[in-house]
């Protein structure tokens, strides 16, 4: 994840991201992004698939933010926090303790986990709230659980929409990124 962490320019936000990554369960680095293969491209399947999906979402964000038309809409720290949000968005996909299947409420679990560990991060209250907000809404319009119960919030801000869009694009089967044997993007 060092490549993705290094996209963060602020040393303070970078350090906070590194601290949260240390707190992620080991399974984050091992499992596929999708157990069925239904919702993610081939590179996101199999061992390490969730890690590759995360790297893809971050890379998409970086590519989009390299366009001055888009990057001018966000302050530097907002860009860093959105990248951090993408690095962490699926960090508790199977919950804690680890469950067999994806927890539909994993965005809320991750946001709560960040709040539970906020004293270790050295971020301002507003930055923690920003980070949690973009993570909680990363599922976009898919807000109802398997029983049809509204569980998640939809994105309402440009920051939430950006993070959702990057996650969404990283899950599209028509967008393929070239990964090497070390799970790094070769492009």
C-alpha positions as CSV (number, residue, x, y, z in Angstrom):
1,X,0.0,0.0,0.0
2,X,3.0,2.3,0.1
3,X,2.4,3.6,-3.5
4,X,-1.2,4.5,-2.5
5,X,-0.1,6.1,0.8
6,X,2.5,8.2,-1.0
7,X,-0.2,9.8,-3.1
8,X,-1.2,11.7,0.1
9,X,0.8,14.9,0.2
10,X,0.1,16.1,3.8
11,X,2.6,14.3,6.1
12,X,0.0,14.5,8.9
13,X,-2.8,12.8,6.8
14,X,-0.3,10.3,5.5
15,X,0.7,9.4,9.0
16,X,-2.9,9.0,10.0
17,X,-3.5,6.7,7.1
18,X,-0.5,4.6,7.9
19,X,-1.8,4.2,11.5
20,X,-5.3,3.1,10.3
21,X,-3.8,0.6,7.9
22,X,-1.9,-1.0,10.8
23,X,-5.2,-1.5,12.5
24,X,-6.9,-3.2,9.6
25,X,-7.5,-7.0,10.0
26,X,-5.2,-9.2,8.1
27,X,-8.0,-10.5,5.8
28,X,-8.1,-7.1,4.1
29,X,-4.8,-8.0,2.4
30,X,-5.9,-11.5,1.6
31,X,-9.5,-11.8,0.4
32,X,-11.2,-11.3,-2.9
33,X,-13.2,-8.1,-3.4
34,X,-16.2,-10.2,-4.3
35,X,-16.8,-13.8,-3.2
36,X,-19.1,-14.4,-6.1
37,X,-17.2,-12.5,-8.8
38,X,-20.5,-10.8,-9.7
39,X,-19.6,-7.3,-8.8
40,X,-15.9,-6.8,-9.6
41,X,-13.5,-7.3,-12.5
42,X,-11.2,-10.3,-12.8
43,X,-8.2,-8.5,-11.2
44,X,-10.2,-8.0,-8.0
45,X,-11.0,-11.7,-7.6
46,X,-8.9,-14.4,-5.8
47,X,-6.3,-13.9,-3.2
48,X,-5.5,-10.2,-2.7
49,X,-8.4,-9.1,-4.8
50,X,-9.7,-6.6,-2.3
51,X,-6.3,-5.1,-2.0
52,X,-6.1,-4.8,-5.8
53,X,-9.6,-3.3,-5.9
54,X,-8.6,-0.7,-3.3
55,X,-5.4,0.1,-5.3
56,X,-7.5,0.5,-8.4
57,X,-10.0,2.9,-6.7
58,X,-7.1,5.0,-5.4
59,X,-5.4,5.1,-8.8
60,X,-8.6,6.2,-10.5
61,X,-8.9,9.0,-8.0
62,X,-5.3,10.1,-8.6
63,X,-5.8,10.0,-12.4
64,X,-9.0,12.1,-12.1
65,X,-7.4,14.5,-9.7
66,X,-4.5,15.0,-12.1
67,X,-6.9,16.8,-14.3
68,X,-6.8,20.5,-13.3
69,X,-10.5,20.9,-14.1
70,X,-11.3,18.4,-11.4
71,X,-8.5,19.0,-8.9
72,X,-9.4,22.7,-8.8
73,X,-12.7,21.8,-7.2
74,X,-11.0,20.3,-4.1
75,X,-8.4,21.7,-1.6
76,X,-5.2,19.7,-1.1
77,X,-6.2,18.3,2.2
78,X,-9.7,17.3,0.8
79,X,-7.9,15.4,-1.9
80,X,-5.7,13.7,0.6
81,X,-8.7,12.8,2.8
82,X,-10.6,11.4,-0.2
83,X,-7.6,9.2,-1.1
84,X,-7.3,8.1,2.5
85,X,-11.0,7.3,2.5
86,X,-10.6,5.2,-0.7
87,X,-7.6,3.3,0.9
88,X,-9.8,2.5,4.0
89,X,-13.3,2.2,2.5
90,X,-13.5,-1.6,2.4
91,X,-11.2,-2.1,5.4
92,X,-13.8,-4.0,7.4
93,X,-15.6,-5.7,4.6
94,X,-16.1,-8.9,6.6
95,X,-16.5,-7.1,9.9
96,X,-14.7,-7.7,13.2
97,X,-14.5,-10.5,14.1
98,X,-14.2,-11.8,10.6
99,X,-17.5,-13.2,9.2
100,X,-17.9,-15.5,6.2
101,X,-19.6,-13.0,3.9
102,X,-19.5,-9.3,3.2
103,X,-21.1,-7.2,5.9
104,X,-23.6,-4.9,4.1
105,X,-23.0,-2.3,6.8
106,X,-19.2,-2.4,6.3
107,X,-19.1,1.3,5.4
108,X,-20.6,2.2,8.8
109,X,-18.3,-0.3,10.6
110,X,-15.2,1.3,9.0
111,X,-16.4,4.8,9.9
112,X,-17.1,3.8,13.5
113,X,-13.7,2.0,13.7
114,X,-12.0,5.3,12.6
115,X,-14.0,7.2,15.3
116,X,-13.0,4.5,17.9
117,X,-9.3,5.1,17.0
118,X,-9.4,8.9,16.3
119,X,-6.9,9.7,19.2
120,X,-4.2,7.7,17.4
121,X,-4.6,9.6,14.1
122,X,-3.7,13.2,15.0
123,X,-6.4,14.6,12.7
124,X,-8.8,17.5,13.5
125,X,-12.4,16.6,14.4
126,X,-13.6,18.1,11.0
127,X,-11.1,15.9,9.1
128,X,-12.3,12.7,11.0
129,X,-15.9,13.6,10.2
130,X,-15.0,14.3,6.5
131,X,-13.2,10.9,6.3
132,X,-16.1,9.0,7.9
133,X,-18.6,10.7,5.7
134,X,-16.9,9.7,2.5
135,X,-16.5,6.2,3.7
136,X,-20.1,5.8,5.0
137,X,-21.5,6.8,1.6
138,X,-19.2,5.0,-0.7
139,X,-21.9,2.5,-1.8
140,X,-23.7,5.2,-3.7
141,X,-27.4,4.3,-4.4
142,X,-27.0,0.8,-3.0
143,X,-28.2,1.6,0.5
144,X,-30.7,-1.2,1.3
145,X,-29.6,-4.6,2.7
146,X,-30.6,-8.0,1.5
147,X,-33.9,-7.7,3.3
148,X,-34.7,-4.3,1.7
149,X,-34.0,-2.3,4.8
150,X,-32.4,1.1,4.3
151,X,-29.1,0.8,6.1
152,X,-26.7,3.2,4.4
153,X,-26.7,6.9,3.4
154,X,-26.5,8.0,-0.2
155,X,-23.8,10.5,-1.2
156,X,-24.9,14.1,-1.0
157,X,-21.7,16.1,-1.2
158,X,-19.2,16.4,-4.0
159,X,-16.6,14.6,-1.8
160,X,-18.9,11.7,-1.1
161,X,-19.8,11.5,-4.8
162,X,-16.2,11.5,-5.9
163,X,-15.2,8.7,-3.5
164,X,-18.3,6.7,-4.6
165,X,-17.5,7.3,-8.3
166,X,-13.9,6.0,-7.9
167,X,-15.0,2.9,-6.0
168,X,-17.7,2.3,-8.6
169,X,-15.3,2.6,-11.5
170,X,-12.9,0.2,-9.8
171,X,-15.7,-2.3,-9.7
172,X,-16.6,-2.1,-13.4
173,X,-15.6,-5.2,-15.4
174,X,-15.0,-3.1,-18.5
175,X,-12.2,-1.1,-16.8
176,X,-9.2,-3.4,-16.5
177,X,-5.9,-2.3,-14.8
178,X,-2.7,-4.2,-15.3
179,X,-1.4,-5.6,-12.1
180,X,2.0,-7.3,-11.7
181,X,2.8,-10.3,-9.4
182,X,3.4,-7.9,-6.5
183,X,-0.1,-6.4,-6.7
184,X,1.2,-3.1,-8.2
185,X,-0.4,-1.4,-11.1
186,X,1.8,-1.4,-14.2
187,X,0.7,1.8,-15.9
